[in-house]
């Protein structure tokens, strides 16, 4: 046992246990055990890091996909609004009133009449068109014609997107401009 003790081996005169044998083993091979523990800790740390990075990449991919979907939706809405307005130009018949000159007012009147019964299944696009035509009337200095269109678009946007959306803010801004043109500065200030 003295020889075993001096070599760092377990002593036979002592009761045998797993922790005693393990302690003696670690004493004998301290460098190897330390390097092995360091290697295992490094592998565990590397595995955790790779796992965390994969989760982060997955989240970023999902976020990018969501943003791509939003951009596609906005592009489709913009194309639909643009298509509606282009069709408004095509439908106006310059010979209907005996004149070859088509005014912007005629085009807007035609678009306003069409929007009343078109795009009912696409409420967001209809709200965009209402706001666009209302803004065009406002640009022509016709706030009386602009107001009902902008207010209808605002009501639709509130129902679709809620009070705190950018679309509602845009409609409120346009309605504010209508009130300014009409001289309703108190109402404009409230908006």
Wavefront OBJ file of the C-alpha trace (Angstrom):
o trace
v 0.000 0.000 0.000
v 2.939 2.358 0.708
v 4.246 1.724 -2.800
v 0.742 2.269 -4.235
v 0.431 5.475 -2.200
v 3.759 6.818 -3.498
v 2.744 6.078 -7.111
v -0.623 7.858 -6.614
v -2.635 4.647 -6.894
v -5.636 3.830 -4.674
v -4.636 2.252 -1.366
v -6.186 -1.184 -0.767
v -6.434 -0.786 3.044
v -8.958 2.029 2.605
v -12.640 1.446 1.730
v -13.095 1.598 -2.031
v -15.411 4.238 -3.543
v -15.908 5.798 -6.916
v -14.982 9.308 -5.762
v -11.764 8.053 -4.131
v -10.657 6.238 -7.294
v -11.591 9.246 -9.444
v -9.622 11.609 -7.216
v -6.522 9.413 -7.436
v -6.913 9.166 -11.221
v -7.133 12.949 -11.536
v -4.017 13.357 -9.350
v -2.052 10.933 -11.521
v -3.145 12.382 -14.860
v -3.798 16.030 -13.947
v -2.542 17.477 -17.244
v -4.517 15.037 -19.428
v -7.699 15.484 -17.379
v -7.342 19.294 -17.502
v -6.808 19.311 -21.272
v -9.722 16.918 -21.797
v -12.017 19.062 -19.625
v -10.936 22.170 -21.528
v -11.623 20.432 -24.849
v -15.067 19.293 -23.700
v -15.887 22.796 -22.388
v -14.760 24.282 -25.718
v -16.905 21.828 -27.670
v -19.927 22.592 -25.490
v -19.361 26.344 -25.860
v -18.957 25.970 -29.628
v -22.146 23.911 -29.862
v -24.124 26.480 -27.847
v -22.736 29.326 -29.970
v -23.643 27.576 -33.222
v -27.140 26.825 -31.892
v -27.697 30.441 -30.816
v -26.428 31.700 -34.192
v -28.791 29.359 -36.018
v -31.723 30.684 -33.956
v -30.718 34.266 -34.720
v -30.358 33.487 -38.426
v -33.783 31.842 -38.416
v -35.348 34.903 -36.769
v -33.670 37.254 -39.241
v -34.823 35.081 -42.139
v -38.403 35.152 -40.845
v -38.224 38.926 -40.378
v -36.844 39.386 -43.896
v -39.623 37.199 -45.296
v -42.251 39.216 -43.421
v -40.777 42.463 -44.746
v -40.681 41.007 -48.253
v -44.370 40.049 -47.934
v -45.258 43.565 -46.754
v -43.307 45.094 -49.635
v -45.039 42.785 -52.120
v -48.434 43.703 -50.671
v -47.664 47.418 -50.879
v -46.399 47.028 -54.442
v -49.576 45.186 -55.446
v -51.703 47.898 -53.830
v -49.747 50.623 -55.602
v -50.103 48.810 -58.925
v -53.852 48.396 -58.380
v -54.274 52.091 -57.520
v -52.179 53.051 -60.516
v -54.184 50.723 -62.756
v -57.473 52.179 -61.539
v -56.288 55.729 -62.177
v -54.915 54.830 -65.623
v -58.255 53.219 -66.471
v -59.931 56.463 -65.426
v -57.961 58.185 -68.168
v -58.983 55.559 -70.730
v -62.699 55.608 -69.961
v -63.223 59.338 -70.439
v -64.768 59.919 -73.861
v -63.680 63.294 -75.270
v -66.583 63.271 -77.746
v -69.276 62.705 -75.108
v -69.769 66.417 -74.418
v -68.886 67.610 -77.905
v -65.376 68.697 -76.967
v -62.059 67.153 -77.804
v -60.446 68.598 -74.689
v -60.487 66.427 -71.608
v -59.942 68.267 -68.373
v -58.394 66.914 -65.230
v -61.707 67.589 -63.532
v -63.507 65.272 -65.983
v -60.985 62.524 -65.293
v -61.361 62.963 -61.543
v -65.155 63.053 -61.784
v -65.043 59.846 -63.791
v -62.742 58.195 -61.237
v -64.906 59.355 -58.328
v -68.022 57.956 -60.003
v -66.318 54.635 -60.745
v -64.904 54.191 -57.230
v -68.395 54.314 -55.743
v -69.169 50.829 -57.106
v -65.764 49.342 -57.920
v -63.073 47.733 -55.761
v -65.606 46.714 -53.104
v -63.731 43.460 -52.540
v -60.415 45.304 -52.134
v -61.079 47.789 -49.347
v -57.451 48.837 -48.765
v -56.987 49.663 -52.447
v -60.331 51.465 -52.542
v -59.261 53.584 -49.553
v -55.985 54.426 -51.318
v -57.832 55.439 -54.494
v -60.318 57.566 -52.524
v -57.444 59.374 -50.821
v -55.572 59.827 -54.108
v -58.572 61.220 -55.985
v -59.427 63.439 -53.016
v -55.853 64.754 -52.983
v -56.089 65.457 -56.717
v -59.330 67.415 -56.209
v -57.587 69.312 -53.454
v -54.694 70.040 -55.795
v -57.159 71.536 -58.249
v -58.498 73.792 -55.496
v -61.757 71.854 -55.049
v -61.885 71.022 -51.334
v -65.683 70.509 -51.436
v -65.243 67.588 -53.847
v -62.170 66.320 -51.981
v -63.715 66.166 -48.490
v -66.247 63.318 -48.953
v -63.725 61.120 -50.743
v -61.008 61.679 -48.158
v -63.434 61.134 -45.274
v -64.674 57.850 -46.793
v -61.075 56.730 -47.295
v -60.251 57.697 -43.698
v -63.212 55.727 -42.346
v -62.206 52.669 -44.350
v -58.577 52.931 -43.260
v -59.588 53.208 -39.603
v -61.667 50.039 -39.947
v -58.907 48.175 -41.789
v -55.748 49.290 -40.021
v -56.730 50.858 -36.701
v -56.282 54.376 -35.418
v -52.479 54.202 -35.040
v -51.554 53.235 -38.609
v -49.535 55.231 -41.112
v -52.407 55.020 -43.623
v -54.805 56.685 -41.162
v -52.206 59.363 -40.425
v -51.880 60.031 -44.158
v -55.651 60.434 -44.528
v -55.783 62.707 -41.477
v -53.048 64.853 -42.986
v -54.950 65.149 -46.272
v -58.159 65.981 -44.399
v -56.190 68.595 -42.480
v -55.190 70.179 -45.798
v -58.867 70.260 -46.866
v -59.770 72.090 -43.657
v -56.946 74.568 -44.186
v -58.152 75.301 -47.746
v -61.694 75.837 -46.455
v -60.448 78.094 -43.654
v -61.449 75.715 -40.838
v -58.259 76.296 -38.913
v -59.693 75.174 -35.550
v -60.649 71.776 -36.991
v -57.339 71.627 -38.801
v -55.463 72.260 -35.577
v -57.369 69.442 -33.837
v -56.395 67.008 -36.594
l 1 2 3 4 5 6 7 8 9 10 11 12 13 14 15 16 17 18 19 20 21 22 23 24 25 26 27 28 29 30 31 32 33 34 35 36 37 38 39 40 41 42 43 44 45 46 47 48 49 50 51 52 53 54 55 56 57 58 59 60 61 62 63 64 65 66 67 68 69 70 71 72 73 74 75 76 77 78 79 80 81 82 83 84 85 86 87 88 89 90 91 92 93 94 95 96 97 98 99 100 101 102 103 104 105 106 107 108 109 110 111 112 113 114 115 116 117 118 119 120 121 122 123 124 125 126 127 128 129 130 131 132 133 134 135 136 137 138 139 140 141 142 143 144 145 146 147 148 149 150 151 152 153 154 155 156 157 158 159 160 161 162 163 164 165 166 167 168 169 170 171 172 173 174 175 176 177 178 179 180 181 182 183 184 185 186 187 188 189 190 191
